[in-house]
Amino acid sequence: MKTIFFIILFSYISCNCFAQSKKIDSLRSVLKNTKQDTVQVKTMNALAWEFKNIKPDTSIVIGNEALKLSTKLLWTKGIAKTEQQLGWFTFLLGDYGGAITHYEKSVMQWEKLSASADKSQSFAGKKGKASTIGNIGVVYKNQGMHEKALDSYFATLKIAEELGDKSLIANCITSIGVVYKEQGNYSKALTFHFKALQQAESSNLLQIKANNLCNIGNIYCDQAEFTKALDYYTKAVKSGEENGNKTGIARNLSNMGNVSLLQGDSALKMGNNNFANEKKYPEALNYFTKALVIADELHDLQVQAGSLVNIGGIYGKQGNHSKALENFIKGLAVLRQMKNKSNIASTLGNIATLYTETKKFAEAKKYLDEALSLSTESGTLNLMREHEFAFTELYTEWNKPGPALEHYKKFIVLCDSIFSKENKQQLIRSEMNYEYDKKKAVADAEHKSELIKQEAVAEEKSRKQNVIMLAVISCLLLVSGFLVFVFRSLRITRKQKLLIDIKNAETELQKHLIEEKQTEILDSIRYASRIQRALITSEKYIERNLNKLNNKQKK
């Protein structure tokens, strides 16, 4: 029997859902007692957010009222935030085009806010823009437009790194890993998830840590490495318990149930019925039941529906038709609330198959009619093929060969269509990969050329700087040498001047001493001369007396 498998890969916008009904009542009370201002807009947005997993339609109604009030108040931030949330609610209902429209309007408003002169407002605008572009990436990812999704995520990552927002950086890296996983590039996917996990652990981002542990588990599950998958899901549950994230715990328990279910199916194919029925299916049932208990508490419709339908599938495999039908019917009721056509159609098919096995052919036809109508309406070829085959089995068991053959022919046509479509998609993917590789090669070449240019510019700049530095150093050395020369010359000149001054002083002193001695000698001579003149007869007296004597002798 076919069952639905709900594996939560990544939730870009995370939230806590503790005591949800009480929170809704509290927000309603606040809403009644607030006037029409920004507080009321915030309250309406918070209330709309709480309804997103319960009644997305209600979220949209409340969000539109918040948008009207924000527009009336000319509150840019309120308009941006409301448009962003409306994008998410519309996305949950499967309206991808409407979601993109809301997100693009939100980005325009965030850009206005980011141009504000107020730094806090500008920061909020840039962060809001980044997260909204990331949301656009989620829409592209769900449409299988992986290259556009990656463009959005890398654009978000760039802004997040500029802002230094560690949480947003880790979320972007996580999203990129999810896209690579969906492309089948498990190596790259693991690289990005482990990088995001490291970032989350270093920054104590427990929610993002749990998301990446879960995503790593999903990759190993896809590769049928079930032991590793369970190991990481278990770590994700523990991380959820650390930060009190019951939603994450429920979804990872559901993932663990899926692994056990896949292991049981694999064992059945290999003929190991005891291992499947006595170990793996009971193990899966235990995980889904635990997940359902938490989902009921949190009103998490996605986990509720997935757990109920998978529990029904396990009971069906074990031959417990009454319990299988009970859980299928409950799961169908939840899916109808969510308005998820493809999953509703799948579950209707499960119920019809169960009625066929219990020989209730009329009931089986009623459910298969609705299932085929919905799968045709949604254009899901795989489901249409399964439902046509279910009709073939139904009419064969009902002993109506004509209708059985008619539906079998339709089944074959759909198989051919799917094969043709898959081939075409494979061709498109190959062409896209070729174009991507070609663009990447050109981009890498341009990047390499740019790096070479930058290195050349940097080298030339470095060379010029070295020349300038050498010139400056040479000038400094010359100036220093000149200054040393001048200084030494001044010192020598001063020394020589000092010696000359000393010599002159000594000469002056000697001159003074000589003059003093000369004066003393002259004075002595003069003094002796006076004494001599006083003691010796003058020459004139002698000459006069000699003349007298001579005159006497002549006579």
C-alpha positions in Angstrom: 0.0 0.0 0.0 1.2 3.5 -0.9 1.7 6.0 1.9 2.6 9.7 2.1 6.0 10.6 3.5 6.4 14.0 5.1 10.0 15.0 5.5 10.7 18.5 6.7 13.7 19.7 4.8 14.0 23.3 5.7 11.8 26.1 7.0 13.3 29.6 6.1 11.1 31.4 8.6 11.0 29.6 11.9 8.7 30.2 14.8 7.8 28.9 18.2 4.3 27.5 18.7 4.1 27.0 22.4 0.6 27.4 23.9 -0.6 28.6 20.5 -4.4 28.9 21.4 -3.6 30.9 24.5 -1.3 33.2 22.4 -4.0 33.7 19.9 -6.6 34.6 22.6 -4.0 37.0 24.1 -3.4 38.7 20.8 -7.1 39.0 20.1 -7.5 40.7 23.5 -4.7 43.1 22.8 -6.2 43.9 19.3 -9.6 44.8 20.9 -8.0 47.3 23.3 -5.6 49.1 20.9 -6.3 52.1 18.7 -5.5 52.2 15.0 -1.8 52.8 15.1 1.5 50.9 14.5 0.9 48.8 17.6 -2.4 47.5 16.1 -0.5 46.6 12.8 2.1 44.7 14.8 -0.6 42.8 16.7 -2.5 41.9 13.6 0.7 40.6 11.9 1.5 38.6 15.0 -2.0 37.1 15.1 -1.9 36.3 11.3 1.4 34.6 11.9 -0.1 32.3 14.6 -2.8 31.2 12.2 -0.5 30.3 9.3 -0.2 26.5 10.1 -3.9 26.3 11.3 -5.9 28.4 8.8 -3.7 30.1 6.2 -6.8 31.7 4.7 -7.5 33.5 8.0 -3.9 34.6 8.1 -4.4 36.3 4.7 -7.6 38.0 5.8 -5.9 39.5 8.9 -2.8 40.3 6.9 -4.8 42.3 4.3 -6.4 44.3 7.2 -2.9 45.0 8.6 -1.8 46.1 5.1 -4.7 48.6 4.8 -3.9 50.1 8.1 -0.2 50.3 7.4 -0.9 52.1 4.1 -3.3 54.5 5.8 -0.6 55.3 8.4 2.0 55.7 5.7 4.2 53.3 7.8 6.8 51.9 5.4 8.1 49.3 7.8 4.6 48.0 8.5 3.8 47.7 4.8 7.1 45.9 4.1 6.6 43.4 6.9 2.9 42.8 6.1 3.6 42.2 2.4 6.4 39.8 3.4 4.1 37.8 5.6 1.3 37.8 3.0 3.9 36.3 0.6 4.5 33.5 3.0 0.8 32.8 3.6 0.1 32.8 -0.1 3.1 30.4 -0.6 1.7 28.0 2.0 -1.5 27.8 -0.1 0.5 26.9 -3.2 0.0 30.2 -5.0 3.6 30.8 -6.0 2.9 33.6 -8.4 0.9 35.5 -5.8 3.7 34.9 -3.2 6.4 36.4 -5.6 4.2 39.4 -6.2 3.8 40.1 -2.4 7.6 39.5 -1.9 8.5 42.0 -4.7 6.3 44.6 -3.1 7.9 44.0 0.2 11.4 44.4 -1.2 10.5 47.8 -2.7 9.3 49.0 0.7 12.4 47.6 2.5 14.6 49.4 -0.1 12.9 52.7 0.8 13.6 52.1 4.5 17.2 51.1 3.8 17.7 54.6 2.2 16.8 56.3 5.5 19.3 58.6 7.2 18.4 57.0 10.5 21.0 54.2 10.9 18.7 51.8 12.8 15.9 52.3 10.2 18.4 51.7 7.4 19.8 48.6 9.1 16.2 47.2 9.5 15.5 48.0 5.8 18.6 46.1 4.6 17.9 43.1 6.9 14.2 43.0 5.8 15.2 43.2 2.1 17.7 40.3 2.6 15.2 38.0 4.4 12.5 38.7 1.7 14.9 37.9 -1.1 15.6 34.7 0.7 11.8 34.0 0.8 11.7 34.5 -2.9 14.4 31.8 -3.1 12.2 29.4 -1.2 9.4 29.9 -3.8 11.8 29.3 -6.7 13.2 26.2 -4.9 9.7 24.7 -4.5 9.1 25.3 -8.2 12.3 23.4 -9.1 13.9 26.6 -10.4 17.1 25.9 -8.6 19.4 28.4 -10.3 17.1 31.3 -9.5 16.8 30.0 -6.0 20.6 30.0 -5.6 20.8 33.5 -7.1 18.3 34.7 -4.4 20.1 32.9 -1.6 23.6 34.2 -2.6 22.2 37.7 -2.9 20.7 37.4 0.6 24.0 36.0 1.9 26.0 39.0 0.5 23.7 41.5 2.3 23.8 39.4 5.5 27.6 39.3 5.5 27.7 43.1 5.0 25.4 43.5 8.0 27.3 41.0 10.0 24.0 39.2 10.8 25.2 35.7 11.9 21.7 34.2 12.1 20.8 35.3 8.6 24.2 34.1 7.3 23.7 30.7 8.8 20.1 30.5 7.4 21.3 31.4 3.9 24.1 28.8 3.9 21.4 26.3 5.1 19.1 27.2 2.2 21.9 26.9 -0.4 22.6 23.4 1.0 19.0 22.4 0.6 19.0 23.5 -3.1 22.2 21.5 -3.8 20.5 18.5 -2.1 17.5 18.8 -4.4 19.8 19.0 -7.4 21.3 15.7 -6.3 24.6 17.3 -5.5 24.9 15.6 -2.1 28.6 16.5 -1.7 28.0 20.2 -2.0 24.9 20.0 0.0 26.7 18.4 3.0 29.5 20.9 2.7 27.1 23.8 3.1 25.0 22.1 5.8 28.1 21.3 7.9 29.3 24.9 7.4 26.0 26.2 8.5 26.0 23.8 11.5 29.5 25.1 12.5 28.3 28.7 12.2 25.2 27.9 14.3 27.2 26.1 17.0 29.8 28.9 17.3 27.0 31.6 17.5 24.8 29.5 19.8 21.9 29.5 17.2 20.1 26.4 18.5 17.2 26.5 16.0 19.4 26.7 13.0 21.6 24.0 14.5 18.6 21.7 14.7 17.5 22.5 11.2 20.9 21.6 9.8 21.1 18.4 11.8 17.7 17.5 10.3 18.8 18.4 6.8 22.0 16.3 7.1 19.8 13.4 8.2 17.6 13.9 5.1 20.6 13.7 2.8 21.7 10.4 4.4 18.1 9.2 4.2 18.0 9.9 0.5 21.2 7.9 0.0 19.7 5.0 2.1 22.3 5.5 4.8 19.7 5.0 7.4 22.0 4.5 10.4 23.6 7.9 9.8 20.2 9.5 9.1 18.8 8.3 12.4 21.9 9.5 14.2 21.5 13.1 12.9 17.7 13.0 13.4 18.3 12.0 17.0 20.8 14.8 17.4 18.2 17.2 15.9 15.6 16.1 18.5 18.1 16.7 21.3 18.9 20.1 20.0 15.1 20.8 19.8 14.8 19.8 23.4 17.7 22.2 24.4 15.9 25.2 22.9 12.4 24.1 23.7 11.4 23.9 20.0 8.6 21.3 20.1 7.7 21.8 16.4 11.3 20.8 15.5 11.1 17.8 17.8 7.8 16.6 16.3 9.1 16.9 12.7 12.3 15.1 13.4 10.4 12.3 15.2 8.3 12.1 12.1 11.4 11.9 10.0 12.7 9.1 12.2 9.4 7.3 11.7 9.9 7.6 7.9 13.4 6.0 8.1 12.0 3.1 10.1 9.2 2.8 7.6 11.6 2.7 4.7 13.7 0.1 6.4 10.6 -2.0 7.0 9.6 -1.7 3.3 13.2 -2.6 2.2 13.1 -5.7 4.5 9.8 -6.8 3.0 11.2 -6.6 -0.5 14.1 -8.8 0.6 11.6 -11.3 2.1 12.5 -10.5 5.7 8.9 -10.1 6.9 9.7 -10.7 10.6 12.2 -7.9 10.7 9.7 -5.6 9.0 6.6 -6.5 11.0 8.1 -7.2 14.4 10.8 -4.5 14.6 10.7 -1.7 11.9 7.0 -1.1 11.5 6.4 -1.0 15.3 9.4 1.3 15.6 8.0 3.6 12.9 4.6 3.5 14.6 6.1 4.6 17.9 7.9 7.6 16.3 4.8 8.7 14.4 2.7 8.5 17.5 5.1 10.6 19.5 5.2 13.2 16.7 1.4 13.2 16.6 1.0 13.9 20.3 3.3 17.0 20.0 1.6 18.1 16.8 -1.8 17.9 18.4 -0.6 20.0 21.3 0.8 22.6 18.9 -1.9 22.4 16.2 0.8 21.7 13.6 -1.4 20.5 10.8 1.4 19.4 8.5 2.9 17.0 11.1 -0.6 15.9 12.2 -1.6 15.0 8.6 1.7 13.3 7.9 1.7 11.3 11.1 -1.9 10.2 10.8 -1.6 9.1 7.2 1.7 7.2 7.8 0.2 5.5 10.9 -2.7 4.4 8.7 -0.3 3.1 6.2 1.6 1.0 8.8 -1.7 -0.5 10.1 -2.6 -1.3 6.5 0.7 -3.1 5.9 0.0 -5.1 9.1 -3.5 -6.0 7.9 -5.3 -3.9 10.6 -7.8 -2.4 8.2 -10.1 -0.7 10.8 -7.2 1.2 12.4 -5.8 2.0 9.1 -9.1 3.5 7.9 -9.5 5.4 11.1 -6.2 7.2 10.8 -6.6 7.8 7.0 -9.9 9.5 7.6 -8.5 11.7 10.4 -5.5 12.6 8.2 -7.8 13.4 5.3 -9.8 15.8 7.5 -6.6 17.7 8.5 -5.4 17.8 4.9 -8.8 19.3 3.8 -8.1 22.1 6.3 -4.8 22.7 4.7 -6.3 22.7 1.2 -3.3 20.7 -0.1 -4.9 19.1 -3.2 -2.1 16.7 -4.1 -1.9 15.2 -0.6 -5.7 15.0 -0.3 -5.8 13.1 -3.6 -3.0 10.8 -2.4 -4.8 10.0 0.9 -8.1 9.5 -1.0 -6.3 6.9 -3.1 -5.0 5.2 0.1 -8.5 5.0 1.5 -9.8 3.6 -1.9 -7.1 1.0 -2.0 -8.0 -0.1 1.6 -11.7 -0.4 0.6 -10.7 -2.5 -2.5 -8.7 -4.9 -0.2 -11.8 -5.2 2.0 -14.1 -5.8 -1.0 -16.1 -2.6 -0.4 -15.9 -1.7 -4.1 -18.6 1.0 -4.2 -16.9 2.9 -1.4 -13.5 2.5 -3.1 -15.0 3.9 -6.4 -16.4 6.9 -4.6 -13.0 7.8 -3.1 -11.1 7.1 -6.3 -13.4 9.3 -8.3 -12.6 12.2 -6.1 -8.9 11.3 -6.0 -8.6 11.2 -9.8 -10.6 14.4 -10.1 -8.2 16.3 -7.8 -5.0 14.8 -9.2 -6.2 15.7 -12.7 -7.1 19.2 -11.5 -3.7 19.7 -10.0 -2.0 18.2 -13.1 0.1 15.8 -11.0 0.8 13.0 -13.6 2.3 10.6 -11.1 -0.8 10.6 -8.9 -3.1 10.4 -12.0 -1.1 7.3 -13.1 -1.4 5.7 -9.6 -5.1 6.4 -9.5 -5.7 5.0 -13.0 -3.9 1.8 -11.8 -5.9 1.8 -8.6 -9.1 1.9 -10.8 -7.7 -1.0 -12.8 -7.2 -3.1 -9.6 -10.6 -2.1 -8.3 -12.5 -3.2 -11.5 -10.4 -6.3 -11.8 -11.4 -7.3 -8.2 -14.9 -6.2 -8.9 -15.0 -8.5 -11.9 -15.6 -5.7 -14.4 -13.0 -6.3 -17.1 -14.3 -3.6 -19.5 -13.7 -0.6 -17.2 -10.5 -2.3 -15.9 -9.1 -2.4 -19.4 -10.2 1.2 -20.1 -8.4 2.5 -17.0 -5.3 0.3 -17.7 -5.0 1.9 -21.1 -5.1 5.3 -19.5 -2.5 4.1 -17.1 -0.2 3.1 -19.9 -0.7 6.4 -21.7 0.2 8.3 -18.5 3.3 6.1 -18.1 4.4 7.1 -21.6 3.6 10.7 -20.9 5.6 10.7 -17.7 8.5 9.0 -19.4 8.4 11.5 -22.3 8.1 14.4 -19.8 11.0 13.1 -17.7 13.1 12.7 -20.8 12.2 16.3 -21.8 13.0 17.6 -18.3 16.2 15.7 -18.3 17.1 17.3 -21.7 16.2 20.7 -20.3 18.2 20.0 -17.1 21.2 19.0 -19.3 20.9 22.1 -21.4 20.6 24.3 -18.2 23.6 22.5 -16.7 25.5 23.1 -19.9 24.6 26.8 -20.0 25.3 27.1 -16.3 28.7 25.4 -16.7 29.5 27.6 -19.7 28.5 30.7 -17.8 30.5 29.5 -14.8 33.5 28.9 -17.0 33.3 32.4 -18.4 32.7 33.9 -15.0 35.7 31.9 -13.6 37.9 33.1 -16.5 36.7 36.7 -16.0 37.3 36.3 -12.3 40.8 34.9 -13.0 41.6 37.7 -15.4 40.3 40.2 -13.0 42.5 38.7 -10.2 45.6 38.8 -12.6 44.8 42.5 -13.3 44.4 43.2 -9.6 47.6 41.4 -8.9 49.4 43.4 -11.6 48.0 46.6 -10.3 48.9 45.7 -6.8 52.4 44.7 -7.9 52.9 48.0 -9.8 51.5 49.9 -6.8 53.9 48.0 -4.6 56.8 48.7 -6.9 56.0 52.4 -7.0 55.7 52.4 -3.2 59.1 50.7 -3.0 60.7 53.3 -5.3 59.1 56.1 -3.3 60.2 54.6 -0.1 63.8 54.1 -1.4 63.8 57.7 -2.6 62.6 59.0 0.7 65.1 56.8 2.6 67.9 58.1 0.3 66.9 61.7 0.9 66.7 61.1 4.6 70.2 59.5 4.5 71.6 62.4 2.5 70.0 64.9 4.8 71.2 63.0 7.8 74.8 62.8 6.4 74.7 66.5 5.6 73.5 67.3 9.1 76.2 65.1 10.6 78.8 66.9 8.4 77.5 70.3 9.4 77.4 69.3 13.1 80.9 68.0 13.0 82.1 71.1 11.2 80.4 73.3 13.8 82.0 71.3 16.5 85.5 71.6 14.9 85.0 75.3 14.3 83.9 75.8 17.8 86.9 73.9 19.1 89.3 75.8 16.9 87.7 79.1 18.0 88.0 78.1 21.6 91.7 77.2 21.1 92.3 80.5 19.3 90.5 82.4 22.1 92.7 80.6 24.7 95.8 81.3 22.6 94.9 85.0 22.3 94.2 85.1 26.0 97.6 83.6 26.7 99.3 86.0 24.3 97.5 88.9 25.8 98.5 87.8 29.2 102.2 87.4 28.1 102.0 90.8 26.5 100.6 92.3 29.7 103.3 90.6 31.7 106.1 91.8 29.4 104.7 95.3 29.5 104.6 95.2 33.3 108.3 93.9 33.3 109.3 96.5 30.8 107.8 99.2 32.9 109.5 97.8 36.0 112.9 97.8 34.2 112.5 101.3 32.8 111.5 102.5 36.2 114.6 100.8 37.7 116.9 102.4 35.0 115.4 105.8 35.5 115.9 105.4 39.3 119.6 104.3 38.9 120.2 107.1 36.5 118.9 109.6 38.9 121.2 108.1 41.6 124.1 108.1 39.2 123.5 111.7 38.3 123.4 112.5 41.9 126.8 110.9 42.7 128.9 111.5 39.5 130.2 115.0 38.5 128.5 116.2 35.4 130.5 116.2 32.2 130.0 119.9 31.7 131.6 120.6 35.1 134.5 118.3 34.2 134.8 119.8 30.8 134.7 123.3 32.2 137.3 122.5 34.8 139.5 120.8 32.2 139.2 123.8 30.0 140.4 126.0 32.9 143.4 123.8 33.6 144.4 123.8 30.0 144.2 127.5 29.8 146.4 127.8 32.9 149.0 125.5 31.5 149.2 127.6 28.3 149.9 130.6 30.3 
